[in-house]
Amino acid sequence: MNILVVDDKQDILTLVQAILEIDGYQVTTANNGNSAIDLCREQSFPLIFLDLMMEGKDGYDTLKEIRQISLNKDSYIIALTAKAYEGDKQEVIRQGFNDHFSKPFRATELLDKVQQSLSI
C-alpha cells in the first residue's frame, strides 16, 4: 500500500516516511498542496496524511481538490496538524477529513493511527 504524506516541513516528511517505511509501507511525499494534487491525479492513495497549515494552498483547499479526483475521492484522509483543541478536531471532520492526527507524535502513535485507518 502506498501512503501519501503532505507537509511543507521537510523534517516532518522525513520522519513520517522513515517510520512508515520501517514498518513496511510504501510512502510518497509532497511538500505542498499543488504537488499533492498532481500526485493524486496520477495514482490512487488509500491513505493520505495532509498538513493543514502549509504555504500557498492550505490543507483544506488541497482536500477539496483531492476529493474531486476520481482516483482518490474515497481515500481516507487524515489532517496532520499542530492544532490539538477539541474544536479543531471537530472542524477538520466538518471540512471533509476522515480523521485528525496531532503533531508532535510518537512513532507508535503514528503506526497505531495507520492501523486504525486501514481497518475502517
Summary of the structure (lengths in Angstrom):
residues: 120
radius of gyration: 12.8
end to end distance: 15.1
largest distance: 34.6
contacts: 381
relative contact order: 0.18
helix: 47%
strand: 21%
